[in-house]
Amino acid sequence: MNYLSGLITFMDLSYILNHLGEERELYFNAVSPPIIQSSNFASKTVADMRHTLQHEFEEPFYTRGYNPTIAILRKKLAALEGAEDALAVSSGSAACALAIMANVKAGDHAICVNKPYSWTNKLFNTLLKQYGVETTMIDGENPENFANAIKPNTKLIYLESPNSLTFELQDIEAVAKIAKAHNIVTIIDNSYCTPLYQKPIEMGIDITVHSGTKYLNGHSDIVAGVLCGSKEMITRIFASELMTYGSIISPNDAWLMIRGLRTLPIRLEKSNTSAAEVVEFLEKHPKVEKVLYPFSKSFPQYDLAKKQMKGCGGLFSILLKVDNIAQVETFCNSLERFLLACSWGGHESLLFPSCSLLSSQSYDNPYIKWNMIRFYVGLEEPEVLIADLQQALEKI
């Protein structure tokens, strides 16, 4: 088995999380890698400086480009996704934007699934329009919709499977085949599943992006993003978009994510199993109209979810069976073990009510219902969370 850098054909998960990239003999055999906080790195001679500048993707010159602590993280992220290389950047939004901007130019056409992450949606439908890039938004549940939307100038297909509110999936393998037949680059937001529960690159996707803020870090104390892909693709994005926009992660935040990755399998499995118990309770409760969760047998794409996902993690949504927003607010305000907050993937359980985004229940949005609440189940015991939900439901 070859654990050295390069194309990784097989590597056990525990090695990736605990040892890959950590050349301890270079830093006093410290078990935990150092935080190389320096912004720049000195050269002994002009010739050395010239060499480093020509190899800034893989050698330290200035932390906007390469940093040794961040390099350790990059190796682990790439190996987890089964990719040749990876970049760690300042946010999930930055990861999406860098990947997209690297693959379109004025006059190009892109295809994006309906209901992507809000800032991805704004990038496609507001900012890219200003630069002459056209986007077609489609229902991604049917692969034929992708084929039908392709134009001669289509350069990019963007997926988010599942999305992180209503959890629609795309048939990743089918879409990848369509894209490759037309020489179109594919990008997927894989934040919901993480590389542990879904492997898009193995299914033919070119680039995976993540909000590293979520499960990959897992402690709600940094904001970060991740891009994974081929060496050629990642090198190109590094040399152009990343270095130009400067969307870098700090060495300290990279170190925190390395620490978070150590426990990723344990945390993810705990959220996954606990959420399944909470979902089972909610599906049977008379004051819950509907539960949106890919591994529920009532979910419209249940078979596809079981085919291409190994688990769901802790994120799901419900629609309350209520008459007005006041009842939704009463329920949310009565919960004691769920924090009212955005994001997810950390140690704490959360809820995010859609009515916080809406001015009234007459707000006309086909995707976001006023009685929808997104939940994230963290590391608390499921029976404690269920008891909390029960007492809050009794108040409406």
Secondary structure by P-SEA (a helix, b strand, c coil): cccccccccccccccccccccccccccccccccccccccccccccaaaaaaaaacccccccccccccaaaaaaaaaaaaaaccccbbbcccaaaaaaaaaaacccccbbbbbcccccaaaaaaacccccccbbbbbbcccccaaaaaaaccccccbbbbbccccccccccaaaaaaaaaaaabbbbbbbcccccccccccccccccbbbccccccccccccccbbbbbbcaaaaaaaaacccccccccccaaaaaaaaaaacaaaaaaaaaaaaaaaaaaaaaaccccccccccccccccaaaaaaaccccccccbbbbbbcccaaaaaaaaaacccccccccccccccccccccccccccccccccccccbbbbbbccccaaaaaaaaaaaaaac
